[in-house]
Amino acid sequence: MAYLDQGLGDCPLRDRSLSQMVADCLRRFDGERYHLGDFVVMPNHAHLLTCLLGSTDLASQCRSWKKNSAIGINKAKPAHIRSFFTIVA
């Protein structure tokens, strides 16, 4: 994790529009599937505090955040950035 926090390597989320897409995705089901606490979008990943609600499964919710972020980013960005986000989708 220390490597990621240093902002080394590919850092597509330095682009404000892309980091905003990730933030919007995290907020999307706040209050329905989970209670979203604090979060920060780093240049190459995100940290968040959340409390899952009902039968929401952590692994499924993480996949949902990654998939929906990747879909939005893939629509907005050129192919060389898309390849990075296809991996996490």
C-alpha positions, 0 to 999 in steps of 0.5 A: 500500500505504501507504493500506491500512496506515494503516487508512483506509476500510472496515475490517471486519477490526477485528472480532476474529471476522472477523480470526480467520476470515482467520487460520484460513483462512491456517493451513488448508493450512499444511504441505500446500500451503505453509509459512506463516511470519509473518502479520498481519491488518490492519483491511482486509487481511493480510500474510503470508510463505509458501513454496509447496510442490510445484505450488501456484500463487501466484495460485490460492492467493491466490484460495483464501484470499480465497474461503474467507475471504469465504465464512466472513465472508458466513455470519457477518455482515449484508448490508452487510458481505457486499457488501464480501467478495463483491467479493474472492470 
